Amino acid sequence: DLAGVDPMRVATRTISGLCDGATTEELDELSIRTAAAFIVEEPHYSRLAARLLSTVIDKEVRNQGIQAFSQSIASGHKLGLINDQVATFVAAKARKFDDTIDRDRDHLFEFFGLRTVYDRYLLRHPEDRRVIETPQYFFLRVACGLAANPDDAIRFYRLISSLEYLPSSPTLFNSGTSHPQMSSCYLLDSPEDSLDGIYKRYTDIAQLSKFAGGIGVAWHRVRAKGSLIKGTNGLSNGIVPWLKTLDSSVAAVNQGGRRKGAACVYLETWHADIEEFLELRDNTGDHQRRTHNLNLANWVPDLFMQRVEKDWVWSLFDPKETPHLTDLYGEEFESAYLKAEEEGSYVRQVPARDLYSRMMRTLAQTGNGWMTFKDASNTKCNQTGQPDRVVHLSNLCTEILEVTD
């Protein structure tokens, strides 16, 4: 069923690449790499490489004495990888679950898909790092972690093992495990403008990222560069050093070793550090003031776009002096902004079109600095119908709106 594939060609090339004393594991890996190298010539070699890899995975699991799904779960539970509830759930209907496994569904994988499953998703022994589950055991483990009864688990297994539907990565990573955190996205309000508040937010982000959560975090409340710090009588360095630290933290807490962390920082367009914020993903300039792991998003009020349209100036404020602007939107925000402007509370003023042009340039050059609109988000979100409830940001992928505090 693999038109255009010549297994003998793969075998001959593999044998010619062997060195004296090569192990069977090295032979297996070389044959997989050889088949994968032919994918550029004939796409069906991807299926062959996937089948070779599937055989290697099966062998790796069987060599640990695991011959059935229920044994994989029992082994994982003994190692502390599978939670008690799923272990009991599977043990009660072990024969039924074991008979459900359809090994032929491994043939649905292309090589790079199966390689990703093998490298990132399958549970591994904590010490020798060998996988303790096959792709089909993995799918059924995920289903058992989500289902209320065996029949539902089996139906869901058949759906996801057919590759017609797949849950998000945190669900695939963690369902049925001792840390069943299965949410993809989290929204965190801006930290309070204090040392304790900022470092608490670092901890929150690290803990969420640890189990594969993608994070949106606002940074509206943190004071701007040059703002007076009364406790030390010094001047603030602004938001950039704090975001540089967050950038390193996000890279370090790499989602259980499977992939690096992911976070998006939102900033209001009136914040006095907005211009430096827009430079954070630039490839030129001072490396100490660049964040190459964080994603960036602008939280834009309608008033700014009106100023752009009319070619007026735009006033930038220090949130330490105008903290109320963060919690207002629509007409209330506009009134408060204009009042602060009339009182001369701004740090400086810039042409609105110049700032907008900088936003567009950042977006075009880096793919970052996403445009998200504060007033539209708040007026369309059902959660803001009650008083004092405000949306301060969206999530990592900019499709979720939730009230945060």
N, C-alpha and C positions, 0 to 999 in steps of 0.2 A: 504493500500500500504506500510505499515511498518512491514514487516515480522519480527517475533521474538520480537515484542514490546508488552508489556502487560500494557495498560493504567490503569487498576485497581490496578496493583502493585504500580504504581507511585502514584495513588490517596491514597491508603492505607498508604503508607510510608509517604506521605505528611501530612495526617490527624494525624498520630501518632506523628508527629514532631511539631504540633501546640501547642501553649500555650494559656491560657485564655486571652481573650481580643485582640487577633491578628487581625490586619486590613486586608482588602482584598488585599492591596498592599503586605503585608507580606506573605499572602497565595499564591499570584501569584509568588513571588520571591522564596518561598520555593518549590513550585511545579517545577519551572524551574531548581533549583539546584538539586532536587531529580532526575528528568529525566536525567540531565547531569551526575549525579553520576553513572548511569547505562551504560554509553557509553563504559566503559572499558569491560563490559560483552557482550554488543550487540551494534555495531556501529549505528544501526538504531535509537537508542534512541537519537542520535544527531539531527535527523530530528524532533523527537517529542519535544525535548527541544527548538529547533528553532521555531516550530509552537506555542508553549506556549509563547515564548518571543515575537513573532510577534503579538500575540493577546494583550499582555501587551502594546506594542508600539502603536498599533492602538487605544487602550483605552486611553492612555496618550495623544495622539494627539486629539482625539474626545472630550475629557473632556475640551479642550480649545476652543471648538466651531469650530474646523477645520474639515470639512466634505469632502473636495475636494482639489485637488492639487492647484487650483487657489486661494483658501482661505489660504492655507499654504504659498504661495508666497506673498499674500497681507499682511498676518500677519508678515512675515519676513521683508517685506519692511517697514512696520510701525515701527518695532523694530530697524530698521537700519541695518539689516543683509543682505538684498537683494538689489542689485543696481537698480537704476531707469530704466535702459535699459531693464533688464530682467522683472521687474515688469510690464512695459508697453507692452513688447512683449507677456507676458502671458495673461494679461488682454484683449488684442485685440482678442485672440482666446481661451478664458477661457473654453467654452463648449467643444471645440475640444480636448484641452489638458486634461480636466477632464475625458472625455470618453476614453482617451488613456490608462489610468492607468489599469494595469493588476495585481490585488492583489494576484492572484494565484502564481505569480512568486516569492513571498516571500517563497514559499515552496521549491524553489531550494537551499535555504541556508542550510548549516550545522550550528550547534549551535555556534561554535566558530567564524565562519565567521560573522554571524548575530550579535553576541555579540560585536564583534569588530566594526561593522558598528554602532551599537547603542551607544557604549561608546565613539567613536572617530569621527565619520563622520557626524552624523545627527546634523542639526542645533538646538541649544537650546535657550530657552528664557534667556535673559541676567540676569534676577533676580531670578526666581524660578528654573532655570536649567532644566525644562521639555523640551523634544524634541517637535519641532513644525512641524516635517515632518516624514512620514513613510519611509521605505526603497525605496518604489516605487516613492514616491514624491521626494526623494533625487536623484534617478537616472534621473528623468525627469528634475529636477532643473539643474543638471549638464549638461544635453543635451541642455537645453534652453540657458545656458550660453555660449555654444560653437557654436550653429547653427545660420545660417543667415536667415532661414525661418522656419515656423512651421513644414513643411513636413520633412525637414532635422532633426529637433529636435526629431520628433517622430520616425524616422528611427534609429537615434542614441540611443534613449531611449530603443527601442526594442532590439538593439544589446547588450547594456551594462546590461540591466535588465535580459537578458538571461544568463549572466555571461560568455558569449563566449569571451568577450573582456572587459577589464577594463582599464581606463586611470591610470596614476600615482597618487599617493596620493595627491600632491599639487593641481592637477586638481579636484580631488574628494572633497577635503577640500574646495576649493575656487571658483570653477566655479559658476557664477551667483550671487556671494556674493558682498558685498560692497568693498571687497579687492580681485579682481579677479586675483591674482598672481598664475599662473598655471605652471610655469617652475619648473622642478625637480632639476636641477643641475646648479651650478654657479662656475666659475673659477676666482680666484683673484690672480693677480701677487703679488710678495713679496712686503711688505711695504718698503718704503724708510727707511734707517737706521737713524731714528730720532724719538724723543719722539712723535712729532705730527704725523709723518707718521704711527707709530705703533698703536697709539690710534685711528687714523682715520680708520685703517684697522679693529680694534676691532668693531667699530661702523658699518662699512660696513657689517661685518659678522653677527652681531646681527640683523640688519635690514632685511637681506636676510633670516636668520633663523626664524625670527618672523612669516613669512607666509609659512613655511614648505620647504624652499629651502635647498638642500644638497650642501655642499660647499667644493671645493678644493682650498687650499691657499698655495702658495709658501712662503718660509722663507729664500731664498738664500741670500738676500742682508743684512740681519741683522748681525752686527759684532759678532765676536767670543769671547769667554771667555778670559779675560786678555787683550783685545784690549784697547788702550788708548782712553779715552773720553776727548777731548781737552777742552771742555767747562767747565769741573769741575776738570780736571787734575786727574781724577780717572780712575779706570780700570773697564771694562765691566764685568758683570756676565754672559754674553753669552746669547744664545737663550732660555735656559731652563726656567728661571723665566718668560719671556714673554709668552712662550707657556703654562706655568702653569696658568697664568692669562686668556689666551684664553680658556683653558680647562674649567675653572670655568664659563666663559661667555657662552660657548656653552651649558653647562648643565643648566644654569639659563634661557636662552632664549629658552623655550621648545616648539617651533613650535605651538604657539597658544593654549598651554595647552593640546595638543593632544598626543604629543610624544616628547622626548627630542631631542635637536638639534643634528646635525651630521656634522662633518667636518673632512677633511683629510689634514694634513700638509705635504708638499713636501720639501725635502732638497737635495741639490747637494752633491754628494759623496766626493767632495774635501773640503767641509766646515770643519773647524777645530773643530767644536762641534759635528761632526757626531757620535762619539762614545757615548757621553751623549744622543744624540738624540735617538739612538737605545735602550737606557735603559728606555725611558719614559714610556713604557707600562709594565715594569717588576713589578712583585708582591712583590719583595724584595727590600731592600735598603731604602734610605731616601724618605719618603712619599712626602716631599716638592719638590722633583725633579722627581715626577711621574705625568703623565697625563692619567687618566683612561677613559676619554671620547673622546679624540682625536684619530683619526686614523692616521697612519704614512705611508709615502711612500718615498722610495729612488729614486732620479732622477739621473740615472747612465749613465755616458758617456762610449762610447766604449773603450776609452783608459784605463779606470779602469779594464775592463774585460780582456784586453790584458795583463795588468800587473799581474792580477791574474793567467792567463794561463802560463805566463813566470816566475812566482814566484819572481817578482821584488818588490821594495818598492813603496809606494804610498805617495805622498806629500799632506799635508793638509794645506789649506790657510785660512787666515782671509779675508772675502769679503770686509772689509774696505780697505785693501791694494791691493786687486786684483778684483775690482768691475766688470771689463770687462769680466771676465770668465762667468758670469751669462748669458750674451747676445750673446754668441758664441756657435757654435756646429760644429761637423765634423772636417774637416782639420783646419779651423780657430781656433777652440777651442784647438785642439791638439798643434798647433804651439804656441799659447799664453800660454798654460799650461807649455809646455816644456821650454819656455823662462823664465817664472816666476820661474820655478824650477832651471834653470841654474843660475839665479840671486840670488838664496837663499832666495826668498821671502816667503817661506813656514814657517808655525809655527812649524811643526814637521813632521817626516816621520814615516810611519808604514808599516810593511809587508802587501802587498795587500791581500795575502791569509788569513792573520789573520783578517783583516777587513771584508773580504767576509764571513769568517766563522762566525763572529759575526752577520752579516746580516742574514745568514741562521738560526742561533740559535734563533735570535729574531723572525723570521718568523715562525719557528716551535713551539716555546714556547708560543707566544702571538697571532699568526695569523695576526700580524701587521708588518710594515716595508716592504710594498709591493715593488716589483722590477719593476720599470718603466724605460724605456731606452730613454735617452735624444736624442741621435743621430738618432735612428730609428724613434722616434716620429716626429722630425723635418724634416727629409728627406722624410717622407711619408705624411706629412700634406700639402695639397694644398695651405694653407694660407701663407706658408713660401716661396713661389715662388718669392715674391717681396722682395727687399733689406730691411735689418734691421727689418725683422719680424721674431720673434722667439717664439717658444712654450716653456713655462717655467714650465709647469705642466699639469697634467690631472685633472679629477674631482674626486668626492668622490668615485665613483665606477670604476675608471681607464679606462673608455671606450670612453671618449670624449677628443679630442685634438683641442685646439683653441689658437690662438695668443692672448696674454694678454699684457697689458702695465700698 
